[in-house]
Amino acid sequence: MIALNVQDVKDFMARLLISEEFDSFWLCEASITTFSTFQIDGTLRPEFFDTEEAEALTKSGRTYCLWQEVKPYCFSIIKGKKNTAFL
């Protein structure tokens, strides 16, 4: 795991939520705090997918969601007039 201290939060958030720069990253876990705290476990659940998709995931060895798959949900939680308390 790598922990970074982001100096320009506005620029980073734009790159994270709007650009495709982080789309290929795996999301292991995330926490978004607005009016409530939303915890996201990025672990893929093979039982959710149909047989063909589950087999493809097993063959690929991928165990976590890609950021591009979770990004729309995170963006919908974050967008609004008020800043998030934490990200």
Backbone hydrogen bonds, N-H to C=O, Kabsch-Sander energy under -0.5 kcal/mol:
donor,donor_aa,acceptor,acceptor_aa,energy
6,V,4,L,-0.7
9,V,7,Q,-0.9
12,F,8,D,-2.4
13,M,9,V,-2.9
14,A,10,K,-1.9
15,R,11,D,-2.2
16,L,12,F,-2.7
17,L,13,M,-2.9
18,I,14,A,-2.3
19,S,14,A,-1.3
23,D,20,E,-1.1
25,F,22,F,-2.0
27,L,65,C,-3.0
28,C,26,W,-0.7
30,A,40,I,-2.1
32,I,38,F,-2.5
33,T,86,F,-1.5
34,T,32,I,-0.6
34,T,36,S,-2.7
38,F,32,I,-3.3
38,F,36,S,-0.5
39,Q,37,T,-0.6
40,I,30,A,-3.2
41,D,39,Q,-0.5
42,G,28,C,-2.0
42,G,40,I,-0.7
44,L,63,T,-2.8
48,F,45,R,-2.3
49,F,45,R,-0.5
49,F,46,P,-1.1
54,A,50,D,-2.7
55,E,51,T,-2.3
56,A,52,E,-2.0
57,L,53,E,-2.3
58,T,54,A,-2.3
59,K,55,E,-2.6
60,S,56,A,-2.0
61,G,57,L,-1.4
62,R,57,L,-0.9
65,C,27,L,-0.7
65,C,42,G,-2.6
67,W,25,F,-2.9
68,Q,23,D,-1.6
69,E,66,L,-1.3
70,V,66,L,-1.0
70,V,67,W,-0.7
71,K,67,W,-2.8
73,Y,70,V,-0.8
74,C,70,V,-2.1
75,F,71,K,-3.0
76,S,72,P,-1.9
77,I,73,Y,-1.5
78,I,74,C,-2.3
79,K,75,F,-2.8
85,A,33,T,-2.2
86,F,33,T,-0.8
